[in-house]
Amino acid sequence: MRSSLPRAARSIRRYVLIGVTAALAAAGAVSGSPTASAAGPVPHYLMTAFTNSSESNMYVYDSANATGFTQVRANAYTPPTGLIRDPSVIRHTDGYYYIVYTTNWTGDTIGFARSADYVSWTFVRNVRVGLNGATGSTWAPEWFKDSDGSVHVIFSASTTGTAGQFRPYRITATNPDLSAWTSPVALGIPANYIDSFVVKAGGTYHNFLKNETTKYIEHATATSLNGPWTFVGTGNWAGWGAGLEGPAITRLPDGRWRIYFDQYGQRRYFHADSANLTTFGAKVELPGLSGTARHFTVLREDSGDGTPVATGNRSLRSVNFPDRHVRHRDNLAYVDPVSSSSDVTVRRDATFTIVPGLANAACYSFRSVNHPDRYLRHYAFRVRLDTNTGDSVFARDTTFCGRAGLAGNGSTSFESYAQPGRYLRHYGFEVRVDWRTSDAAFAGDSSFTVSSPLA
């Protein structure tokens, strides 16, 4: 299990929930020549869910295409008390992943937890929203990051418990560490609506939410988060039928939008796609997780910028210490002094076969020429040489996406596919994956020249 304790972030880098348009492309493995690379950033989709078998444990999944999800970890988080229903996930500016979740069937609290790697999670706090007290219900909190950088949680609350008239409210973070929040503000949606999920496209806010009377997912729009809201899709407007809840939206690699929703009575999960958030296609059952996952959100993050990298046998020379190359020593990665006159064993330790990424062929993995069954991978944010276990976690940890070198001068930087925002870099000559900071030292430490093989 990987550590959840990262190096302290030294600066703020803003992330948005929905990434920019990117195209997935398979990369060909032609030894000694650049691969065909993705046109732009490579997307990665992270899902947090509770399941039909447990509302006290959160499961984590991920996907390269927002369709086929693999399990990262079962029982990834159990709160100290209460439930973990409806977990919603974001990546905050401090580099941590945060979830917000429903803590119980009744009450006026929502729960928060965080993780450095989305595998190991730590309870942060319960926040009392000060609405409806112990006899009411506070359900389905969802993150919403506005285009101005403000961070909100939108939740549904009832004054009379589980059978009451729910309506959506929002609270807004008043400090960067998400520890202080405003009082609840009603969104301006009529009573008896629940499970609001808001996205913004251009200057329009789109709210997809469940009508508790008809059990349809409906669609409202506004030019302000506070409304007024106009319902543009009511009843069976999309043709998906009734008995649906828990809508969640993400952006697909081709720029379209995807909505997920739970047909809870049949314990089946579906998705549908749209080019404009107005007209959607037919619902399609979600493969693999239908019947297992419940009320989840999907966070898209992008890695790299599509910079192609030469495949085949190569060495990585440090830009700011040009006499040093990445090499493995005692199964850990360092930047060590290596040259053409070094011992052949040392030169082979500093030579890797660059292949299409094990988790996504639009990125890259580094296989040892000395030990062809071993790859460079990050583990507890330290880079090491490990034997390929064949599982999806190993594949993600060994996959890095090319980006124009942060230090310039024709160099290349490598962003973690599994941990977007973290880069392959040396620190004290030890190779790590660390959260990007804006200083020149980080740029130099994370930039490499992909050179001819030393051996």
VOPAGU-2260 file (C-alpha; in pm, 1 decimal, decimal comma):
REM VOPAGU-2260
SITE   aa  ch    i         X         Y         Z
SITE  MET   A    0       0,0       0,0       0,0
SITE  ARG   A    1     133,8     337,4     -97,9
SITE  SER   A    2     195,4     611,7     152,4
SITE  SER   A    3     -57,8     894,1     183,8
SITE  LEU   A    4     204,1    1143,1     307,6
SITE  PRO   A    5     337,9    1357,5      21,4
SITE  ARG   A    6     608,7    1620,7      27,6
SITE  ALA   A    7     457,6    1954,5     124,5
SITE  ALA   A    8     337,3    2146,7    -175,6
SITE  ARG   A    9     545,0    2460,0    -220,7
SITE  SER   A   10     307,9    2652,0    -441,3
SITE  ILE   A   11     -49,6    2649,2    -563,6
SITE  ARG   A   12    -146,1    2513,8    -899,2
SITE  ARG   A   13    -511,1    2526,7    -990,0
SITE  TYR   A   14    -692,8    2225,2   -1125,9
SITE  VAL   A   15   -1034,8    2222,7   -1280,6
SITE  LEU   A   16   -1277,8    1934,5   -1250,3
SITE  ILE   A   17   -1333,8    1901,9   -1619,9
SITE  GLY   A   18   -1030,5    1887,2   -1847,8
SITE  VAL   A   19    -985,1    2030,5   -2190,8
SITE  THR   A   20   -1059,9    1835,4   -2505,7
SITE  ALA   A   21    -803,9    1564,4   -2578,4
SITE  ALA   A   22    -778,0    1273,8   -2818,1
SITE  LEU   A   23    -665,2     925,4   -2725,4
SITE  ALA   A   24    -427,2     765,2   -2969,8
SITE  ALA   A   25    -234,1     444,1   -2952,7
SITE  ALA   A   26     140,6     490,3   -2968,6
SITE  GLY   A   27     342,6     264,8   -3196,1
SITE  ALA   A   28     657,7     109,8   -3055,8
SITE  VAL   A   29     922,8     166,8   -3323,0
SITE  SER   A   30    1263,2     116,2   -3170,0
SITE  GLY   A   31    1489,2     416,2   -3199,5
SITE  SER   A   32    1226,4     652,0   -3346,4
SITE  PRO   A   33     959,9     883,1   -3207,0
SITE  THR   A   34     624,4     720,4   -3141,9
SITE  ALA   A   35     293,3     844,7   -3275,1
SITE  SER   A   36     171,8    1042,2   -2976,6
SITE  ALA   A   37    -166,8    1164,7   -2854,4
SITE  ALA   A   38    -266,3    1504,5   -2990,6
SITE  GLY   A   39    -265,0    1688,1   -2662,6
SITE  PRO   A   40    -300,2    1583,4   -2298,7
SITE  VAL   A   41    -384,4    1223,9   -2214,4
SITE  PRO   A   42    -697,7    1190,9   -1997,1
SITE  HIS   A   43    -733,9     973,4   -1689,6
SITE  TYR   A   44   -1067,0     918,1   -1512,9
SITE  LEU   A   45   -1093,7     858,8   -1138,1
SITE  MET   A   46   -1414,0     729,0    -979,3
SITE  THR   A   47   -1513,4     710,5    -612,0
SITE  ALA   A   48   -1823,8     510,0    -522,4
SITE  PHE   A   49   -2003,1     321,3    -254,0
SITE  THR   A   50   -2144,1     -16,0    -352,9
SITE  ASN   A   51   -2451,5    -231,4    -324,9
SITE  SER   A   52   -2267,5    -442,1     -69,5
SITE  SER   A   53   -2154,4    -159,7     162,1
SITE  GLU   A   54   -2248,8     199,5     238,4
SITE  SER   A   55   -1972,6     223,7     500,5
SITE  ASN   A   56   -1677,1     161,9     264,9
SITE  MET   A   57   -1564,9     356,7     -39,9
SITE  TYR   A   58   -1427,1     187,0    -349,7
SITE  VAL   A   59   -1191,5     355,3    -598,0
SITE  TYR   A   60   -1180,0     284,4    -971,8
SITE  ASP   A   61   -1012,3     441,4   -1271,8
SITE  SER   A   62   -1032,9     437,7   -1648,5
SITE  ALA   A   63    -850,6     562,0   -1957,0
SITE  ASN   A   64   -1169,3     624,2   -2155,7
SITE  ALA   A   65   -1452,4     691,8   -1904,5
SITE  THR   A   66   -1615,3     359,6   -1999,8
SITE  GLY   A   67   -1407,9      62,9   -1886,9
SITE  PHE   A   68   -1324,3     108,0   -1516,7
SITE  THR   A   69   -1085,9    -108,7   -1316,3
SITE  GLN   A   70   -1076,2    -131,9    -939,8
SITE  VAL   A   71    -788,7      51,8    -776,7
SITE  ARG   A   72    -880,2     -43,0    -422,9
SITE  ALA   A   73   -1176,7    -194,4    -242,7
SITE  ASN   A   74   -1254,8     -54,5     101,6
SITE  ALA   A   75   -1025,9     238,6      30,7
SITE  TYR   A   76   -1185,1     449,2     304,2
SITE  THR   A   77   -1407,4     382,5     603,6
SITE  PRO   A   78   -1514,0     687,3     807,2
SITE  PRO   A   79   -1459,2     684,0    1183,9
SITE  THR   A   80   -1837,1     688,8    1234,5
SITE  GLY   A   81   -2144,7     681,3    1018,0
SITE  LEU   A   82   -2176,8     609,7     649,5
SITE  ILE   A   83   -1995,5     699,2     330,7
SITE  ARG   A   84   -2269,3     733,1      75,3
SITE  ASP   A   85   -2246,6     945,0    -239,2
SITE  PRO   A   86   -1868,9    1018,9    -229,6
SITE  SER   A   87   -1776,9    1307,1    -462,6
SITE  VAL   A   88   -1410,3    1364,5    -553,1
SITE  ILE   A   89   -1197,6    1662,6    -662,6
SITE  ARG   A   90    -827,0    1741,7    -689,3
SITE  HIS   A   91    -758,0    2057,4    -492,6
SITE  THR   A   92    -489,4    2320,7    -544,9
SITE  ASP   A   93    -274,4    2170,9    -266,8
SITE  GLY   A   94    -228,6    1850,1    -467,0
SITE  TYR   A   95    -456,5    1638,2    -249,3
SITE  TYR   A   96    -765,4    1454,7    -360,7
SITE  TYR   A   97   -1068,4    1535,2    -144,8
SITE  ILE   A   98   -1398,7    1355,1    -108,8
SITE  VAL   A   99   -1717,5    1491,2      42,6
SITE  TYR   A  100   -1988,6    1242,8     136,2
SITE  THR   A  101   -2320,6    1172,1     307,1
SITE  THR   A  102   -2253,7    1079,0     670,2
SITE  ASN   A  103   -2593,3     936,6     765,7
SITE  TRP   A  104   -2955,6     898,7     668,4
SITE  THR   A  105   -3050,0    1178,4     909,5
SITE  GLY   A  106   -2862,3    1474,2    1054,9
SITE  ASP   A  107   -2703,7    1798,6     934,7
SITE  THR   A  108   -2341,6    1702,0     865,8
SITE  ILE   A  109   -2136,5    1614,5     560,4
SITE  GLY   A  110   -1799,0    1440,3     579,3
SITE  PHE   A  111   -1459,6    1520,8     427,3
SITE  ALA   A  112   -1153,1    1300,7     370,2
SITE  ARG   A  113    -838,8    1345,1     162,8
SITE  SER   A  114    -562,8    1147,5      -4,7
SITE  ALA   A  115    -229,0    1217,7    -169,6
SITE  ASP   A  116    -258,8     923,8    -407,4
SITE  TYR   A  117    -634,5     835,5    -413,6
SITE  VAL   A  118    -546,0     493,0    -273,5
SITE  SER   A  119    -502,9     567,6      99,7
SITE  TRP   A  120    -752,5     812,6     252,7
SITE  THR   A  121    -756,0    1002,9     582,0
SITE  PHE   A  122   -1056,5    1148,7     760,2
SITE  VAL   A  123   -1042,4    1529,5     772,0
SITE  ARG   A  124   -1360,8    1645,8     944,9
SITE  ASN   A  125   -1737,5    1646,7     950,4
SITE  VAL   A  126   -1890,7    1985,0     875,4
SITE  ARG   A  127   -2221,0    2078,7    1032,8
SITE  VAL   A  128   -2408,7    2277,9     773,0
SITE  GLY   A  129   -2645,5    2420,4    1036,7
SITE  LEU   A  130   -2958,9    2328,8     847,5
SITE  ASN   A  131   -3255,9    2122,9     968,5
SITE  GLY   A  132   -3080,0    1968,0    1270,1
SITE  ALA   A  133   -3081,3    1603,6    1375,8
SITE  THR   A  134   -3434,7    1535,7    1251,4
SITE  GLY   A  135   -3364,8    1649,8     896,3
SITE  SER   A  136   -3154,5    1483,6     627,7
SITE  THR   A  137   -2844,9    1612,4     445,5
SITE  TRP   A  138   -2766,4    1403,5     140,1
SITE  ALA   A  139   -2567,6    1376,7    -180,8
SITE  PRO   A  140   -2299,4    1648,1    -146,9
SITE  GLU   A  141   -2122,5    1725,1    -474,4
SITE  TRP   A  142   -1814,6    1936,9    -540,6
SITE  PHE   A  143   -1844,1    2223,8    -784,7
SITE  LYS   A  144   -1545,1    2438,9    -884,9
SITE  ASP   A  145   -1657,2    2753,6   -1059,0
SITE  SER   A  146   -1465,8    2920,1   -1339,3
SITE  ASP   A  147   -1353,6    3194,9   -1096,6
SITE  GLY   A  148   -1173,7    2933,3    -885,1
SITE  SER   A  149   -1428,5    2930,6    -601,4
SITE  VAL   A  150   -1500,0    2591,1    -445,9
SITE  HIS   A  151   -1853,0    2491,9    -350,1
SITE  VAL   A  152   -2034,9    2189,3    -214,0
SITE  ILE   A  153   -2390,6    2148,7    -339,9
SITE  PHE   A  154   -2607,1    1919,2    -129,0
SITE  SER   A  155   -2972,3    1824,7     -83,3
SITE  ALA   A  156   -3148,5    1881,5     249,9
SITE  SER   A  157   -3488,4    1799,7     396,2
SITE  THR   A  158   -3645,4    1949,0     708,2
SITE  THR   A  159   -3835,8    1633,2     793,4
SITE  GLY   A  160   -3594,0    1348,3     741,3
SITE  THR   A  161   -3581,4    1088,0     467,1
SITE  ALA   A  162   -3944,1    1131,8     360,6
SITE  GLY   A  163   -3926,2    1510,5     344,5
SITE  GLN   A  164   -3920,1    1767,5      68,7
SITE  PHE   A  165   -3555,4    1791,1     -37,4
SITE  ARG   A  166   -3413,9    2095,1    -209,4
SITE  PRO   A  167   -3055,2    2184,5    -312,3
SITE  TYR   A  168   -2829,5    2422,8    -117,9
SITE  ARG   A  169   -2467,5    2523,5    -149,9
SITE  ILE   A  170   -2187,5    2614,8      86,2
SITE  THR   A  171   -1870,8    2789,2     -32,6
SITE  ALA   A  172   -1515,5    2746,6      98,0
SITE  THR   A  173   -1383,5    3065,4     258,1
SITE  ASN   A  174   -1019,8    2960,4     291,4
SITE  PRO   A  175    -771,2    2762,8      79,2
SITE  ASP   A  176    -753,8    2454,9     304,7
SITE  LEU   A  177   -1130,1    2394,2     284,1
SITE  SER   A  178   -1171,1    2413,7     662,4
SITE  ALA   A  179   -1415,8    2708,3     673,4
SITE  TRP   A  180   -1744,5    2737,2     487,5
SITE  THR   A  181   -2027,8    2983,7     444,2
SITE  SER   A  182   -2376,3    2924,1     576,6
SITE  PRO   A  183   -2601,9    2729,6     340,1
SITE  VAL   A  184   -2756,1    2921,6      51,8
SITE  ALA   A  185   -3059,6    2782,9    -129,9
SITE  LEU   A  186   -2989,5    2727,2    -499,3
SITE  GLY   A  187   -3337,2    2850,8    -593,3
SITE  ILE   A  188   -3468,2    2512,8    -712,2
SITE  PRO   A  189   -3823,9    2418,8    -602,9
SITE  ALA   A  190   -3879,3    2165,3    -325,8
SITE  ASN   A  191   -3873,4    1790,2    -387,9
SITE  TYR   A  192   -3556,0    1785,7    -597,5
SITE  ILE   A  193   -3244,6    1594,7    -493,7
SITE  ASP   A  194   -2900,9    1490,5    -623,8
SITE  SER   A  195   -2804,6    1817,6    -793,4
SITE  PHE   A  196   -2494,3    1790,5   -1011,7
SITE  VAL   A  197   -2377,3    2119,3   -1164,0
SITE  VAL   A  198   -2135,3    2182,1   -1450,1
SITE  LYS   A  199   -2058,4    2506,3   -1628,3
SITE  ALA   A  200   -2013,7    2539,8   -2004,8
SITE  GLY   A  201   -1931,3    2886,2   -2129,5
SITE  GLY   A  202   -2148,3    3125,1   -1931,2
SITE  THR   A  203   -2422,1    2871,7   -1860,2
SITE  TYR   A  204   -2466,7    2660,8   -1548,0
SITE  HIS   A  205   -2626,8    2322,2   -1611,4
SITE  ASN   A  206   -2795,4    2143,3   -1322,2
SITE  PHE   A  207   -2893,0    1777,0   -1359,8
SITE  LEU   A  208   -3106,0    1658,3   -1068,7
SITE  LYS   A  209   -3367,1    1405,3    -967,3
SITE  ASN   A  210   -3734,6    1497,8    -940,9
SITE  GLU   A  211   -3841,1    1306,9    -630,1
SITE  THR   A  212   -4203,9    1306,9    -736,9
SITE  THR   A  213   -4165,2    1166,0   -1088,3
SITE  LYS   A  214   -3827,1     990,6   -1035,3
SITE  TYR   A  215   -3694,3    1137,4   -1361,0
SITE  ILE   A  216   -3358,5    1311,1   -1396,0
SITE  GLU   A  217   -3434,2    1664,6   -1513,8
SITE  HIS   A  218   -3221,2    1947,6   -1652,7
SITE  ALA   A  219   -3219,4    2313,7   -1551,1
SITE  THR   A  220   -2996,3    2601,0   -1666,0
SITE  ALA   A  221   -2902,3    2942,5   -1530,0
SITE  THR   A  222   -2654,8    3223,2   -1588,1
SITE  SER   A  223   -2573,3    3238,9   -1214,0
SITE  LEU   A  224   -2512,9    2964,7    -962,8
SITE  ASN   A  225   -2783,5    3125,8    -749,0
SITE  GLY   A  226   -3036,1    3115,8   -1034,1
SITE  PRO   A  227   -3295,4    3183,4   -1141,2
SITE  TRP   A  228   -3305,9    2835,7   -1292,3
SITE  THR   A  229   -3508,4    2744,3   -1598,6
SITE  PHE   A  230   -3604,3    2380,8   -1648,7
SITE  VAL   A  231   -3520,8    2290,5   -2007,7
SITE  GLY   A  232   -3568,4    1915,2   -1974,2
SITE  THR   A  233   -3851,3    1771,6   -1765,3
SITE  GLY   A  234   -4029,6    1441,6   -1741,6
SITE  ASN   A  235   -3889,8    1181,5   -1977,2
SITE  TRP   A  236   -3717,5    1450,2   -2187,8
SITE  ALA   A  237   -3411,9    1235,0   -2262,7
SITE  GLY   A  238   -3593,3     904,7   -2309,4
SITE  TRP   A  239   -3407,6     733,3   -2025,4
SITE  GLY   A  240   -3719,2     643,9   -1828,9
SITE  ALA   A  241   -3797,4     686,1   -1459,5
SITE  GLY   A  242   -3642,9     541,6   -1145,1
SITE  LEU   A  243   -3309,2     719,3   -1193,7
SITE  GLU   A  244   -3083,9     909,5    -950,2
SITE  GLY   A  245   -2727,3    1018,3    -877,8
SITE  PRO   A  246   -2639,3    1198,6   -1203,1
SITE  ALA   A  247   -2271,1    1283,8   -1257,1
SITE  ILE   A  248   -2105,8    1452,1   -1557,6
SITE  THR   A  249   -1758,0    1434,2   -1706,5
SITE  ARG   A  250   -1592,9    1536,8   -2035,9
SITE  LEU   A  251   -1490,9    1273,7   -2290,0
SITE  PRO   A  252   -1164,4    1266,1   -2488,1
SITE  ASP   A  253   -1343,2    1383,4   -2805,0
SITE  GLY   A  254   -1496,9    1684,7   -2627,9
SITE  ARG   A  255   -1844,1    1542,4   -2575,3
SITE  TRP   A  256   -2006,5    1519,7   -2232,4
SITE  ARG   A  257   -2104,4    1200,9   -2052,6
SITE  ILE   A  258   -2371,1    1170,2   -1783,9
SITE  TYR   A  259   -2380,0     868,5   -1551,6
SITE  PHE   A  260   -2686,6     771,9   -1348,1
SITE  ASP   A  261   -2812,3     494,2   -1123,8
SITE  GLN   A  262   -3129,4     298,5   -1202,4
SITE  TYR   A  263   -3148,6     215,3    -836,2
SITE  GLY   A  264   -3459,4      -6,3    -838,2
SITE  GLN   A  265   -3291,6    -249,7   -1075,8
SITE  ARG   A  266   -2940,9    -195,4    -935,5
SITE  ARG   A  267   -2808,2    -102,7   -1278,4
SITE  TYR   A  268   -2583,6     184,9   -1384,8
SITE  PHE   A  269   -2600,4     366,4   -1718,7
SITE  HIS   A  270   -2437,4     648,3   -1912,2
SITE  ALA   A  271   -2542,1     866,9   -2202,6
SITE  ASP   A  272   -2348,1    1114,7   -2418,3
SITE  SER   A  273   -2407,2    1464,9   -2549,8
SITE  ALA   A  274   -2225,7    1713,7   -2769,7
SITE  ASN   A  275   -2394,4    2016,6   -2612,9
SITE  LEU   A  276   -2542,9    1920,7   -2271,1
SITE  THR   A  277   -2886,8    1968,9   -2423,6
SITE  THR   A  278   -2952,1    1666,1   -2643,8
SITE  PHE   A  279   -2836,4    1327,9   -2516,4
SITE  GLY   A  280   -2820,9     987,2   -2674,7
SITE  ALA   A  281   -2980,5     669,2   -2547,7
SITE  LYS   A  282   -2868,5     525,2   -2216,4
SITE  VAL   A  283   -2602,9     253,3   -2231,6
SITE  GLU   A  284   -2534,5      16,5   -1944,7
SITE  LEU   A  285   -2197,0      74,8   -1780,0
SITE  PRO   A  286   -1987,4    -238,9   -1834,6
SITE  GLY   A  287   -1835,5    -413,2   -1537,7
SITE  LEU   A  288   -1971,4    -188,5   -1263,1
SITE  SER   A  289   -2345,3    -198,7   -1330,2
SITE  GLY   A  290   -2496,2    -381,1   -1036,0
SITE  THR   A  291   -2196,9    -305,0    -813,0
SITE  ALA   A  292   -2127,2      69,9    -793,2
SITE  ARG   A  293   -2368,5     321,9    -643,5
SITE  HIS   A  294   -2390,2     703,3    -670,6
SITE  PHE   A  295   -2041,4     801,3    -779,5
SITE  THR   A  296   -1859,1    1090,3    -942,5
SITE  VAL   A  297   -1591,4    1072,5   -1209,8
SITE  LEU   A  298   -1298,2    1315,2   -1203,0
SITE  ARG   A  299   -1109,5    1373,8   -1525,3
SITE  GLU   A  300    -744,0    1475,4   -1508,2
SITE  ASP   A  301    -499,8    1519,8   -1796,8
SITE  SER   A  302    -131,6    1424,8   -1810,5
SITE  GLY   A  303     138,5    1548,7   -2044,6
SITE  ASP   A  304      88,9    1761,0   -2354,5
SITE  GLY   A  305     141,8    1505,6   -2630,0
SITE  THR   A  306     516,4    1564,2   -2664,1
SITE  PRO   A  307     650,5    1256,2   -2848,0
SITE  VAL   A  308     937,1    1060,9   -2697,9
SITE  ALA   A  309    1180,4     837,9   -2884,7
SITE  THR   A  310    1119,1     471,7   -2806,8
SITE  GLY   A  311    1369,0     189,7   -2799,0
SITE  ASN   A  312    1685,9     185,0   -2591,2
SITE  ARG   A  313    1755,5     531,8   -2450,6
SITE  SER   A  314    1920,1     711,3   -2160,4
SITE  LEU   A  315    1785,9    1011,1   -1965,7
SITE  ARG   A  316    2037,3    1286,7   -1896,3
SITE  SER   A  317    1963,8    1547,4   -1631,5
SITE  VAL   A  318    1935,3    1899,1   -1772,2
SITE  ASN   A  319    2068,8    2080,5   -1467,8
SITE  PHE   A  320    2338,3    1817,7   -1392,4
SITE  PRO   A  321    2440,8    1712,1   -1744,1
SITE  ASP   A  322    2709,0    1474,6   -1618,3
SITE  ARG   A  323    2436,8    1268,7   -1447,8
SITE  HIS   A  324    2186,1    1021,2   -1590,0
SITE  VAL   A  325    1887,1     837,9   -1446,7
SITE  ARG   A  326    2001,2     492,5   -1339,0
SITE  HIS   A  327    1885,8     219,6   -1105,7
SITE  ARG   A  328    2105,5     121,6    -814,7
SITE  ASP   A  329    2000,2    -138,1    -558,4
SITE  ASN   A  330    1655,3    -123,4    -723,8
SITE  LEU   A  331    1612,3     248,8    -654,0
SITE  ALA   A  332    1640,0     527,7    -911,6
SITE  TYR   A  333    1900,9     803,9    -885,7
SITE  VAL   A  334    2065,9    1057,3   -1111,8
SITE  ASP   A  335    2427,9     947,6   -1092,5
SITE  PRO   A  336    2744,4    1049,1   -1278,0
SITE  VAL   A  337    2756,1     816,6   -1579,8
SITE  SER   A  338    2950,9     855,8   -1902,5
SITE  SER   A  339    3067,6     651,2   -2199,4
SITE  SER   A  340    3380,7     561,2   -2002,1
SITE  SER   A  341    3185,2     422,6   -1704,0
SITE  ASP   A  342    3181,6      51,4   -1630,4
SITE  VAL   A  343    2949,9    -134,8   -1867,9
SITE  THR   A  344    2728,7    -250,1   -1581,8
SITE  VAL   A  345    2676,9     109,3   -1468,8
SITE  ARG   A  346    2602,8     217,8   -1825,7
SITE  ARG   A  347    2347,8     -60,6   -1863,0
SITE  ASP   A  348    2187,0      47,3   -1535,1
SITE  ALA   A  349    2143,3     390,1   -1696,4
SITE  THR   A  350    1987,9     252,4   -2015,3
SITE  PHE   A  351    1616,1     181,8   -2050,4
SITE  THR   A  352    1392,5      53,9   -2324,3
SITE  ILE   A  353    1121,9     317,1   -2367,7
SITE  VAL   A  354     796,0     143,6   -2462,5
SITE  PRO   A  355     431,0     253,1   -2492,5
SITE  GLY   A  356     288,2     306,2   -2146,3
SITE  LEU   A  357     160,4      -5,6   -1975,0
SITE  ALA   A  358    -154,7     179,7   -1862,9
SITE  ASN   A  359    -199,7     400,0   -2169,6
SITE  ALA   A  360     -13,2     356,4   -2496,6
SITE  ALA   A  361     -21,6     732,5   -2561,2
SITE  CYS   A  362     233,5     764,8   -2279,1
SITE  TYR   A  363     553,7     576,8   -2193,1
SITE  SER   A  364     708,3     319,7   -1959,6
SITE  PHE   A  365    1078,7     260,1   -1889,5
SITE  ARG   A  366    1197,7    -102,8   -1893,9
SITE  SER   A  367    1542,6    -191,9   -1764,7
SITE  VAL   A  368    1779,8    -336,2   -2025,8
SITE  ASN   A  369    1961,9    -520,4   -1747,0
SITE  HIS   A  370    1639,4    -669,8   -1610,7
SITE  PRO   A  371    1380,6    -681,7   -1892,2
SITE  ASP   A  372    1104,6    -794,2   -1653,6
SITE  ARG   A  373    1148,3    -478,3   -1441,9
SITE  TYR   A  374    1027,8    -121,9   -1489,7
SITE  LEU   A  375    1075,2     214,9   -1327,5
SITE  ARG   A  376     767,3     284,0   -1117,3
SITE  HIS   A  377     672,7     518,5    -834,2
SITE  TYR   A  378     585,3     375,9    -496,7
SITE  ALA   A  379     519,2     609,2    -202,5
SITE  PHE   A  380     635,5     876,6    -451,4
SITE  ARG   A  381     988,0     726,9    -467,6
SITE  VAL   A  382    1092,1     586,1    -806,1
SITE  ARG   A  383    1224,9     233,5    -798,8
SITE  LEU   A  384    1282,9     -65,7   -1024,8
SITE  ASP   A  385    1019,1    -334,4    -973,5
SITE  THR   A  386     917,4    -658,0   -1142,0
SITE  ASN   A  387     607,5    -630,1   -1355,6
SITE  THR   A  388     322,6    -781,3   -1156,4
SITE  GLY   A  389      78,6    -751,0   -1443,5
SITE  ASP   A  390    -187,5    -571,7   -1240,8
SITE  SER   A  391    -349,1    -237,7   -1317,5
SITE  VAL   A  392    -191,3     -55,9   -1021,8
SITE  PHE   A  393     158,3    -148,6   -1140,8
SITE  ALA   A  394      69,0     -41,2   -1494,4
SITE  ARG   A  395     -46,7     301,4   -1376,6
SITE  ASP   A  396     258,4     352,8   -1154,1
SITE  THR   A  397     496,4     281,1   -1443,0
SITE  THR   A  398     329,7     509,3   -1698,4
SITE  PHE   A  399     453,2     863,6   -1766,8
SITE  CYS   A  400     331,3    1112,0   -2027,0
SITE  GLY   A  401     561,2    1335,0   -2230,4
SITE  ARG   A  402     552,9    1709,9   -2188,4
SITE  ALA   A  403     772,2    1985,2   -2331,8
SITE  GLY   A  404    1055,6    2019,0   -2081,9
SITE  LEU   A  405     976,0    2259,8   -1798,9
SITE  ALA   A  406    1331,5    2390,9   -1828,3
SITE  GLY   A  407    1306,7    2440,5   -2204,2
SITE  ASN   A  408    1607,7    2397,8   -2432,1
SITE  GLY   A  409    1454,1    2102,3   -2613,4
SITE  SER   A  410    1427,5    1893,7   -2297,5
SITE  THR   A  411    1143,0    1661,3   -2200,0
SITE  SER   A  412     951,7    1631,1   -1873,4
SITE  PHE   A  413     749,8    1327,6   -1772,6
SITE  GLU   A  414     418,2    1369,1   -1592,0
SITE  SER   A  415     275,2    1076,6   -1398,5
SITE  TYR   A  416     -26,4     923,2   -1570,7
SITE  ALA   A  417    -167,0     797,0   -1240,4
SITE  GLN   A  418     -88,1    1117,0   -1050,4
SITE  PRO   A  419    -136,2    1413,9   -1288,5
SITE  GLY   A  420      48,2    1717,7   -1156,7
SITE  ARG   A  421     333,8    1503,9   -1023,9
SITE  TYR   A  422     649,6    1481,8   -1231,9
SITE  LEU   A  423     949,7    1256,5   -1258,9
SITE  ARG   A  424    1226,0    1460,8   -1093,2
SITE  HIS   A  425    1543,0    1424,9    -889,1
SITE  TYR   A  426    1572,0    1567,2    -538,5
SITE  GLY   A  427    1900,6    1517,8    -354,9
SITE  PHE   A  428    1986,2    1306,1    -660,4
SITE  GLU   A  429    1707,4    1061,9    -569,0
SITE  VAL   A  430    1440,7    1021,1    -837,8
SITE  ARG   A  431    1083,2    1084,4    -720,8
SITE  VAL   A  432     743,6    1189,7    -851,7
SITE  ASP   A  433     666,4    1521,2    -685,1
SITE  TRP   A  434     392,0    1779,6    -706,7
SITE  ARG   A  435     487,1    2049,8    -954,7
SITE  THR   A  436     597,8    2383,6    -816,1
SITE  SER   A  437     666,9    2702,4   -1008,5
SITE  ASP   A  438    1031,6    2757,4    -916,0
SITE  ALA   A  439    1327,6    2719,9   -1149,0
SITE  ALA   A  440    1481,5    2445,2    -934,6
SITE  PHE   A  441    1184,2    2215,4    -989,1
SITE  ALA   A  442    1187,1    2289,2   -1363,2
SITE  GLY   A  443    1553,0    2189,4   -1384,1
SITE  ASP   A  444    1512,0    1883,6   -1162,9
SITE  SER   A  445    1220,2    1755,5   -1373,5
SITE  SER   A  446    1370,4    1809,2   -1720,1
SITE  PHE   A  447    1572,8    1549,5   -1908,5
SITE  THR   A  448    1739,3    1499,8   -2241,9
SITE  VAL   A  449    1634,8    1171,3   -2405,1
SITE  SER   A  450    1969,2    1064,0   -2548,5
SITE  SER   A  451    2127,8     772,6   -2726,3
SITE  PRO   A  452    2172,2     465,6   -2506,6
SITE  LEU   A  453    2481,3     454,0   -2288,4
SITE  ALA   A  454    2494,2      77,4   -2339,6
